[in-house]
Amino acid sequence: MIKIRLFCAAGMSTSLLVNKMKDAAKAKGVDVDIEAFPEGQMDKNLDGVDVALLGPQVGYTLPKAKKVCEPKGIPVDVIPMVDYGMMNGQKVLDFALKLANK
């Protein structure tokens, strides 16, 4: 089970992306637990997480996110704008798995 958390501004469009990522994972036969939360709740939602992703709209918080995630050994990065904009669940899932080294 790979635990992926997405953090964004409010969570509306990101929840659509979560569903597309889950569909892509099912098609690949990858066991995932994916949820989205507002960026301000990151520190409360990292238990057992394998990789954290930031929506492009909160990409400017990456330095702060690294301070929260890196001591816990959680890789964190910003979802590429084009993949987020196109709601490309497959590419974002692949991006997350690569970050997590899975």
C-alpha positions as CSV (number, residue, x, y, z in Angstrom):
1,M,0.0,0.0,0.0
2,I,1.4,3.3,-1.1
3,K,0.0,6.3,0.8
4,I,-0.1,9.5,-1.2
5,R,-1.4,12.8,0.1
6,L,-2.2,15.9,-2.1
7,F,-2.2,19.3,-0.6
8,C,-3.9,22.3,-2.4
9,A,-5.7,25.5,-1.7
10,A,-9.2,24.3,-1.0
11,G,-9.4,20.7,-2.4
12,M,-12.1,20.9,-5.0
13,S,-10.3,20.3,-8.2
14,T,-7.7,18.2,-6.4
15,S,-10.4,15.8,-5.3
16,L,-11.2,15.2,-9.0
17,L,-7.5,14.4,-9.6
18,V,-7.5,12.0,-6.7
19,N,-10.3,10.0,-8.3
20,K,-8.4,9.9,-11.6
21,M,-5.2,8.8,-9.9
22,K,-7.1,6.0,-8.1
23,D,-8.5,4.9,-11.5
24,A,-5.0,4.9,-13.0
25,A,-3.7,2.9,-10.0
26,K,-6.5,0.3,-10.3
27,A,-5.7,-0.1,-14.0
28,K,-2.0,-0.6,-13.2
29,G,-2.8,-3.0,-10.3
30,V,-1.1,-0.7,-7.8
31,D,-2.5,-0.6,-4.2
32,V,-2.8,3.0,-3.2
33,D,-4.4,5.2,-0.5
34,I,-4.8,8.7,-2.0
35,E,-6.5,11.7,-0.3
36,A,-6.4,15.5,-0.7
37,F,-6.3,18.1,2.0
38,P,-5.9,21.9,2.2
39,E,-2.2,22.8,2.3
40,G,-2.7,24.4,5.8
41,Q,-3.5,20.9,7.2
42,M,-0.3,19.3,6.0
43,D,1.3,18.8,9.3
44,K,-1.8,16.9,10.6
45,N,-2.0,14.5,7.7
46,L,1.4,13.0,7.2
47,D,1.2,9.8,9.4
48,G,2.5,6.9,7.4
49,V,2.6,8.9,4.2
50,D,5.0,7.7,1.4
51,V,4.8,10.8,-0.7
52,A,3.3,14.3,-0.5
53,L,2.3,16.4,-3.5
54,L,1.4,20.1,-3.7
55,G,-1.0,21.5,-6.2
56,P,0.6,24.1,-8.5
57,Q,-1.5,26.8,-6.9
58,V,0.3,26.3,-3.6
59,G,3.7,25.5,-5.2
60,Y,5.1,28.6,-3.5
61,T,4.8,26.7,-0.2
62,L,7.3,24.0,-1.2
63,P,10.1,25.3,1.1
64,K,7.8,25.2,4.1
65,A,6.5,21.8,3.0
66,K,10.0,20.5,2.8
67,K,10.7,21.6,6.4
68,V,7.6,19.6,7.5
69,C,8.1,16.5,5.3
70,E,11.9,16.0,5.1
71,P,12.5,15.3,8.8
72,K,9.9,12.6,8.5
73,G,11.6,11.2,5.4
74,I,8.6,12.0,3.2
75,P,9.5,13.2,-0.4
76,V,7.5,16.2,-1.4
77,D,7.2,18.1,-4.7
78,V,4.8,20.2,-6.8
79,I,2.5,18.5,-9.3
80,P,3.5,19.6,-12.8
81,M,1.1,22.4,-13.9
82,V,0.2,20.8,-17.3
83,D,-0.6,17.4,-15.7
84,Y,-2.7,19.1,-13.0
85,G,-4.5,21.3,-15.5
86,M,-5.3,18.3,-17.8
87,M,-6.3,16.2,-14.7
88,N,-3.9,13.5,-16.0
89,G,-4.3,11.0,-13.1
90,Q,-1.9,8.6,-14.8
91,K,1.0,11.0,-15.1
92,V,0.5,12.4,-11.6
93,L,0.4,8.9,-10.2
94,D,3.6,8.0,-12.1
95,F,5.2,11.2,-10.7
96,A,4.2,10.3,-7.1
97,L,5.5,6.7,-7.5
98,K,8.8,7.9,-8.9
99,L,9.2,10.4,-6.0
100,A,8.4,7.6,-3.5
101,N,10.8,5.2,-5.3
102,K,8.1,2.6,-5.7
